[in-house]
Amino acid sequence: MKYLLADAIVYNDEDGSVSLINAPDEDAHLLTCTANTILRLLVQHHGNVVERETFLQEVWDRRGLQGSNNSLNQYISILRKMLATLLPDELFIVTVPKTGFMLSADVTVTPLEEAPSTAETAQAAWRVRPEWLFCGALTLVVVALCIWIALIKPENSQREIHLLTHIGTCPVYTFTPLADVFHEKAIGLAQTLQQDGHLPCLKNSIFYMHIQRTLSTATKGGWCSPSVPSRGVKPAPVVRFTITSGDMKHKKVWLILILNLLLLGAALAWYFHTPPLSVACDGNLTFSDRRDNHDFTFDGEIIMRFHPDKTGYITLNGSVVNAPRSWEVSRQEMLNGVTWEGELYEIVIQKVERFSHDAMPPGVFEKYVAGLTLGNKRLLTIERTPEDALVISNFYSPVLICSE
């Protein structure tokens, strides 16, 4: 939410920006997470005293950090200096001895309502991720294919068949009824053909016999047997003997299912085996440590860039509090030999460039921060959440979480 302070300063407690009214965005001061939380508490309790214990609990303890009165005093001093650069003649933060701090009751605080952009809302509502679009299209294709199969399947009338006998557990059917005089001979012929053809009775198998008056050539799925001489009768008719397994009835369906599985497998392979691209992440970082009874806190902005050519950089801008001292930090650490395997990155600091307003003396980072000094190596993992946020972590905990 945005507030108008002293009818002249616009404060946004969401992104921590502080600027004069009508000033361009590039002139805004960006507060660190800690400083922004302190100023937010002061604005929310305008005209009332916020006790030190409340600050320590809300600003540090709730975020899993260790705060102290010295750290609180340092940040109050930073806020006073920043506000004084905007309105030198106005007293914003008042110290209440042995109690805490308050935003002066003489300073007016007016909430500002900001209407959301209709164009941005519509764009966000209609934004579709490519992978979801691809999966949705694939699903529609598979469903349409199944419907098409169901529609084009011919509605053949059931052909009448007649049970002749059983060979084992497998029934033997004929397509035409047989005269009683030929029934036993047909059974014997079926058994002979089954034995001579070495046709086993498999599970769910069915034997079919088709008896016709003329000699037929072999066709796919069956064969012709020569006539069997019989005393006193004409040569026996040619018999076509066919074996059909119940498992083979759905051969086409299985082929279609396998094709769909192959398509789905290709889509999943494409989704999960995308080559690693360049990584870009900007965010606020608060890092605290304590050694030899000294508190160390870095609070500021960190920018990380990993390029496909195995180079990159890390930029740090913020403040370091090493009670009772504090410094401004602004430096860029050049990376080389960035290698990865899967989601594991190894970075090596090759060069450190300090900008003009970097006032931190040598040796402080080397004492408290491992892996961000010249010549050191650091292993990081790069992961994505279901909401498509980018999480950069070390072995112990996430360092940065970047999201759109």
SULLINVEN-V527955 format. One record per residue. RES is the residue in one letter. SS is DSSP state (2 for helix, 1 for strand, 0 for the rest). PSI is psi in whole degrees, 0 to 359 (999 if undefined). Layout:
BEGIN
[[RES;SS;PSI] [RES;SS;PSI]]
END
This chain:
BEGIN
[[M;0;149] [K;1;144] [Y;1;147] [L;1;113] [L;1;130] [A;0;29] [D;0;21] [A;0;335] [I;1;132] [V;1;123] [Y;1;125] [N;1;111] [D;0;357] [E;0;314] [D;0;359] [G;0;26] [S;1;139] [V;1;126] [S;1;161] [L;1;149] [I;0;141] [N;0;7] [A;0;148] [P;0;157] [D;2;327] [E;2;345] [D;2;1] [A;0;145] [H;1;131] [L;1;118] [L;0;152] [T;0;169] [C;2;316] [T;2;312] [A;2;322] [N;2;320] [T;2;321] [I;2;313] [L;2;324] [R;2;317] [L;2;319] [L;2;319] [V;2;318] [Q;2;331] [H;0;40] [H;0;128] [G;0;355] [N;0;152] [V;0;131] [V;1;117] [E;1;156] [R;2;320] [E;2;325] [T;2;317] [F;2;312] [L;2;322] [Q;2;313] [E;2;325] [V;2;320] [W;2;304] [D;2;317] [R;2;336] [R;2;8] [G;0;24] [L;0;166] [Q;0;114] [G;0;172] [S;0;166] [N;2;325] [N;2;317] [S;2;318] [L;2;316] [N;2;321] [Q;2;316] [Y;2;325] [I;2;319] [S;2;319] [I;2;318] [L;2;319] [R;2;317] [K;2;319] [M;2;315] [L;2;327] [A;2;330] [T;2;337] [L;2;314] [L;0;91] [P;0;330] [D;0;3] [E;0;133] [L;0;113] [F;0;305] [I;1;124] [V;1;134] [T;1;127] [V;1;108] [P;0;136] [K;0;11] [T;0;298] [G;1;218] [F;1;162] [M;1;153] [L;1;123] [S;0;136] [A;0;340] [D;0;345] [V;0;122] [T;0;141] [V;1;117] [T;1;118] [P;1;140] [L;1;128] [E;0;130] [E;0;118] [A;0;135] [P;0;148] [S;0;125] [T;2;321] [A;2;317] [E;2;322] [T;2;317] [A;2;321] [Q;2;319] [A;2;325] [A;2;327] [W;0;7] [R;0;127] [V;0;128] [R;0;139] [P;2;321] [E;2;324] [W;2;323] [L;2;319] [F;2;313] [C;2;321] [G;2;318] [A;2;319] [L;2;318] [T;2;318] [L;2;321] [V;2;315] [V;2;316] [V;2;317] [A;2;322] [L;2;318] [C;2;318] [I;2;319] [W;2;319] [I;2;318] [A;2;326] [L;2;323] [I;2;352] [K;0;121] [P;0;140] [E;0;72] [N;0;139] [S;0;149] [Q;0;124] [R;0;138] [E;0;131] [I;0;160] [H;1;128] [L;1;125] [L;1;308] [T;1;188] [H;1;137] [I;1;104] [G;0;235] [T;0;3] [C;1;126] [P;1;150] [V;1;122] [Y;1;152] [T;1;154] [F;0;346] [T;0;147] [P;0;147] [L;0;147] [A;0;151] [D;2;328] [V;2;334] [F;2;356] [H;2;309] [E;2;322] [K;2;324] [A;2;323] [I;2;315] [G;2;320] [L;2;320] [A;2;318] [Q;2;320] [T;2;315] [L;2;323] [Q;2;321] [Q;2;315] [D;2;327] [G;0;359] [H;0;52] [L;0;104] [P;0;153] [C;0;95] [L;0;168] [K;0;134] [N;0;21] [S;1;152] [I;1;137] [F;1;137] [Y;1;138] [M;1;132] [H;1;120] [I;1;125] [Q;1;162] [R;0;341] [T;0;157] [L;0;132] [S;0;149] [T;0;159] [A;0;141] [T;0;168] [K;0;128] [G;0;3] [G;0;181] [W;0;169] [C;1;142] [S;0;140] [P;0;159] [S;0;147] [V;0;118] [P;0;142] [S;0;134] [R;0;129] [G;0;1] [V;0;165] [K;0;161] [P;0;141] [A;0;149] [P;0;158] [V;1;138] [V;1;127] [R;1;125] [F;1;120] [T;1;138] [I;1;130] [T;1;121] [S;1;141] [G;2;329] [D;2;338] [M;2;351] [K;0;328] [H;0;29] [K;2;316] [K;2;321] [V;2;317] [W;2;321] [L;2;319] [I;2;319] [L;2;319] [I;2;320] [L;2;317] [N;2;321] [L;2;322] [L;2;318] [L;2;316] [L;2;320] [G;2;320] [A;2;321] [A;2;316] [L;2;321] [A;2;319] [W;2;322] [Y;2;316] [F;2;349] [H;0;32] [T;0;129] [P;0;147] [P;0;131] [L;0;178] [S;0;146] [V;1;131] [A;1;130] [C;1;127] [D;1;141] [G;1;173] [N;1;139] [L;1;130] [T;1;116] [F;1;129] [S;1;147] [D;1;163] [R;1;122] [R;1;140] [D;0;41] [N;0;25] [H;1;129] [D;1;136] [F;1;127] [T;1;125] [F;1;129] [D;1;112] [G;1;199] [E;1;141] [I;1;135] [I;1;126] [M;1;132] [R;1;125] [F;1;123] [H;0;155] [P;0;338] [D;0;19] [K;0;30] [T;1;174] [G;1;189] [Y;1;159] [I;1;124] [T;1;131] [L;1;128] [N;1;121] [G;1;210] [S;1;149] [V;1;127] [V;1;115] [N;1;81] [A;0;133] [P;0;15] [R;1;160] [S;1;150] [W;1;157] [E;1;140] [V;1;132] [S;1;105] [R;1;161] [Q;1;128] [E;1;117] [M;1;137] [L;1;148] [N;1;153] [G;1;32] [V;1;115] [T;1;154] [W;1;154] [E;1;108] [G;0;246] [E;0;13] [L;1;124] [Y;1;139] [E;1;120] [I;1;146] [V;1;125] [I;1;116] [Q;1;332] [K;1;142] [V;1;120] [E;1;120] [R;1;131] [F;0;171] [S;0;326] [H;0;16] [D;0;109] [A;0;4] [M;0;129] [P;0;158] [P;0;150] [G;0;341] [V;2;309] [F;2;320] [E;2;333] [K;2;323] [Y;2;334] [V;0;113] [A;0;139] [G;0;353] [L;0;28] [T;0;164] [L;0;129] [G;0;352] [N;0;157] [K;1;149] [R;1;133] [L;1;130] [L;1;151] [T;1;142] [I;1;118] [E;1;159] [R;1;143] [T;0;167] [P;0;336] [E;0;9] [D;0;24] [A;0;147] [L;1;123] [V;1;119] [I;1;121] [S;1;157] [N;0;197] [F;0;344] [Y;0;320] [S;0;163] [P;1;142] [V;1;313] [L;1;143] [I;1;112] [C;1;134] [S;0;157] [E;0;999]]
END
